[in-house]
Amino acid sequence: MVGGTGVYVTWVTGAIIVSLLLMPVLKPPWARITLTGFQDMFRRYWMHGIVVFSIYIWKDIFDGVDRILMANTRIDMTAYIYAIEGDIVLWFQQTFENTILTAVLTHFYVAGYMMVIFSAFVYACYFDDRHMADRISLTLLLTYMLALPFYLFFNVRVTGDYIPEMETLGYHLTPEIQTWFTRIDPFTNGMPSLHIGIPFSIWYCFARNDLDGRWKIWRTCMIVYTLLTAFTILYLGIHWISDIIGGIAVGMLAVHLSERIAPSVWWWLDERSFLHRVSWLLADWRRPVNEIGSIIGGWVAWFKVGGSRQTGVVMMLLLAGTGGTLLWDATHQHFPAEGVSQPGVAAGADGWLASYETIDEGNITVTLWNLSTEESYQQNFGIDTDWGNYPVEILIGESHIVVWHGYQMEFFNLSNNQWEGQWLTGPLFDDIAMLSNGDDDWPRMVMLNEGEVEVRLRGGIDCSTANGCTSLPTTPNGPVSIIAADDNRVAYTEVDTPLSVHIQTIDGIQQHITVEINATIDEDRDEQVSQMTDTTVDYNNATITDIALDENHLVALVNLSAIDRLVLVDLTSGEQRILGDPVFPVDAPSIGHGYVAWQHHQFLISNNPMEMYLDWEVDYHDIAMNQSFQLHAEDEIDQLQPQVMEDHIAWLQVDEDNETEIRIFTLEVVLEPYSSTTLQIFVLIFPLLLLTWTAQRLKENEGKILPRRHTEEE
């Protein structure tokens, strides 16, 4: 099961119960409440219900689009909002912060919002105020749809996630609530605030359409609720004051638009005639064809009129088509690597990607891609199976790509794009890593064998100083379990101190630092993990199972029995932070060029997991922005072994048929030819349409004004 589901069900149930209990107080004065009234409500207003509750479907879809668009473009307008407002919201939180107030307002923030949406729709429908039900249903939908462009293209982070001194108090009230918010909230949909926009639009809609005062008490309650919500979202560290202003503006626009289109929409969707129309339409197969032809013919005839309205519609369609094309392109920046049908592993660094495919028991084909030039290179290798069947590992360094399989290493020189030969490594090492170049442009290999670390300049079974084999400048105090390398440094962990990472320079000025990894979080969330997995979060026996190193940062994967956690360390400041949600499983970290990528589960895996929650996804973290992003849409297939490269992140993707391919994600948005063509067409045509629309408007206004002038002269 998914962590946090229980509290969500509690909120929904509470919102419905409170809404029903308040009906006698908030109903029109003359109305009666009966159980049969609910049956009549569903019978008479089921289409209105579809319109309202479709919001939740659209929200799930576009939240996923928003996460992917944010990952591709990293649009973040929060700095501009902060430059305007400063720390005003921080004052709200620090002035009123109180444990009881935090608990009350957190539940009010979620359950109250659900209650308001449910009540506004149900009250109008139950008491058969069709005029109001028509408009409030559209108002709720339009408020979200009008806010959607801001969520996609004007990302504003929540205040508690941006201002260092602030906390998202509501998001961290309990572990279950934190897990639920982590799962459903992108944390970048601040502007506008729908927690203000929705209740304000409800009040405004009722105020404009309550012609006989039947909803007077309800309108008063909505004003109070909106004001209390404004205080709540500022206090809990969720929204900015600008978000409140944006919510009011969106709510007002939604009400005016709903009043304008309601007669046309409900002429088509009115429950009293909708089923009759459908039955009539389907009674004869020719009727749907004739109706569609009639509608298309009407549109064509309307466009032939050639007025400013028609030109305006064409402009809107051109805007929507261009925007949709660019949005599709921006959210589909990952593409498959061609040339390998069933890749066994993917490795990447510095603009190069490598993979291999097993041809038969004793042969593999290695494919290399230069992502900057889009060239690829392939080489077949024979594996001596007499030594045993060993896994293949690929390492990419500054000058070479190394393919390691068993006792053999094959070298590809990146400077001349040539395979340069083979090493026989002697013993079968437990792990290898690659440093920068040594003499004669050969890479130096760091090798782990039975707890000891060697640095080799050249191959050869015999390991002696003459043959280019050295040890670390600072000898480890005990057996080494894991190694990693970057440029001129080796990182390793010792068996006796499993939560310490030692980083040792090889050449030049000698440096040796030790980093103590801290993967602890609050006890409540640890208890949540224990309850869900039946395994204790064991800090006493914690071990580091994987490390990755770049120039300024270290990332360590820490196993705590019940869960793995990914810790990012700033080697300059010593600051540490846990990446991703600390109760979601993570694995396979990769770091480089200012980014960290890893695979993770979307949910905490429980004792009785559902199949849909067992697949791996890929996220990445922008170190400079201090933000994490989702690389692809949520699905039910595995994305594995992410690799950070210059300008790209690659991963293995395994579909439902167990077919594997390499997917490559471009960190910078690169427009495809079809997007560039679409944009060029837009730039050429839109100004002409705008001039045409202006001329048409002037001519139409002239036709309205001239008769009036003639009358004045007479």
C-alpha positions, 0 to 999 in steps of 0.5 A: 500500500501507499504511505499516506493513503489512510490520512487522505481517506480520513480527510475525504470522509471528514469533508463529506460528513461535515458538508452534509452536517452543515446542510441544514444551516447553509440551505435556502430558508424554505428548502427541505432535506430528505434522503430521496433528495440525494437520489434525485440529485444524482439523477438530475445532475450527473453530468454536472458531477462529471464536469466537476470531478474531471478536475481530478483527472486533469490535475493528475495528467498535468501534474505529470506534464508539469514535473517533466516540463520542469525537469526539461526547462527548469523554469523557476520564477520564485526569485522574482517573487521573493525580490518583490515580497522579501520575508513578509511570509516569514513574519507570518509564520514566526509570529504565530507559530504554535504546535496546536495551531499548526495541527489544526490548520494543516487539517483545515488546509486539506479537508476544508478545501475538499469540503468547500468544493464538495459543498458548493457543487452538492448544495446547488444540485441537491436544492435544485438551483439549476441556474447556480449549478450550471455556473458553479460547475463550470466555474470550478473547472475553469478556475483550474484550467485558467491556472494551468498555464501558470503551473506549466510556464510560471513555476513558483516554489512553495515558500517553505521550500525556498526561504531558508528560515521557513518550514513547510509546517503542514507538509511535515506534520506527520510522516503519513502527511509528508509522504502524501504531499511528497507523492501528489505535490510538485512543490512548484505550483504556487502561482496562483493559489487555488486554495484561494482561487476556488473558494473566492470563485465560489463566493463570487459566483454565488454573489453574482447569481444569487438573485433572491438571497437564498444563499446569503448564509453560504456566501458569508461563510465563504468570505470567512473561509477565504480569509482564514485560508489566506492566513493558513497558506501563509502561516504553513509556509506554502504560498506567497502573497502574490499567489493569493492575488493571482488566485483572486484574479483567476477566480474572477475571470473564471466566473465571468467566463462561466456566465458567458459560456454556460447557456451554450455548454448546458444546451448540449450537456443538460441531463434532461435532454442529453440521453434523449439526444444520444438515443436519437443520434444512435438510432440511425447510423446516418444521423451522426454522419449528418450531424457532424457534417452539419456542424463542420458546414456551420463552422465553414460558413461562419469562417467565410463571413471573414470578420474580426471574430473569425480572425481572432479564433484563427489566432487563438488556434494558431497560438494553441497549436504552436504552444502545444507543439512546443510543449510536446517537444519540451516534454519529450527530450529523451530519445532512444540510442540506436544500434543496440537491440538488447543492451546489457549495461549503460555507462556515460561521462563527458558526452560519451555513452557506452553499452554492450550486447551479448552476441553469444556465450563467448562474444559481445558487441560494444557500442560507443556514442559521441552525443555531441557529434552523434557518431557511433563506434562498434567493436566485437570482443571475444571473451575467454569463457575458460576463465569463467563467465564474468559480468561486463563493466564499462568505464568512461574517463577523460581520455579512454573508455574501458571495457572490463570483463573478467581478466581482460580490459579493452581500451578505446582512445577518445582522442583518435576514436580508436581501440588501442589494445588489451590488458590482462589484469592478473587476478579477478579484481572485486572492483575497478575505477579510472583516474585521469591520464598518466604517462603515455596517455594511458589511463590509470586504473584503481583496482580493489582486490580482497580489501587492498587497493592498487593504482596501475598505470599499465597492464600485466599480470605481475604487479610491481613498481617497475610495471607501473603499480603503486599503492595509495599514498595513505594506506587504509587502516583496514580492508576496503569494501568500495572504491570510486575515482574522479580525476586525481582522487580515490574515494573508498570505504573501509570494512571497519568504519562502514559509514566513513568515506575516505578521499585521497589525492594521488598526485601533487599536493597530498590531501586525505579527508574523511567524511562521516555520512549521516543518513538519519531522519526523524523517528516518526518517519523511521517508525513509518518505514518499520511498520510498512516493511516489518524491518527496523531502520537499523542505524547501528549496522548501517553500511555504505553500499555505493559511492560516486565522486566528482570534483566538489561533491560525493554521493553515498548510498546507505543501507539501513536494512529497511531502506536505502538512503542517498546522501549528497555531500558538499566536499567544500562546505561539508554540508550533507542532505538526503536526496529524494524522499527518505522513505522511498527506496533508491539505488544506482547513483551517478554524479557529474557536471553539477547533477546527481541521478538515481533510480527510485520507487515512487512509493514506499514498498510495503509488506504486501506491495501492489504490482504497479508500485514495484517499478523503478523510476529515474530522478535527477538533482540540480545541485546549483538550484538545489532542486530535484526533478522527475525525468519521465512520466510515471509508468509501470516499467523499469528505468534503471542505471542512470548515467550523468553525462555532459548535457545528458542523462541516460538510463536503461528502460525495460518495457512490459515485454522485457525488451531493453533500450537505452534512453537519453535525456537532454538537459538543455531544451533542444527544439526538433526540426518540426518545432522550429518549423512550427515556430517559424510559421507562427512568427511569419503568420501571426503578425499578419493575422494581428494586423488583419484583426486590427483592421477588421475591428476598426472597420466594424467600429466605424460601421457602428459609429457613422450612423450616430454621427449622421444623426447628430448633424441632423 
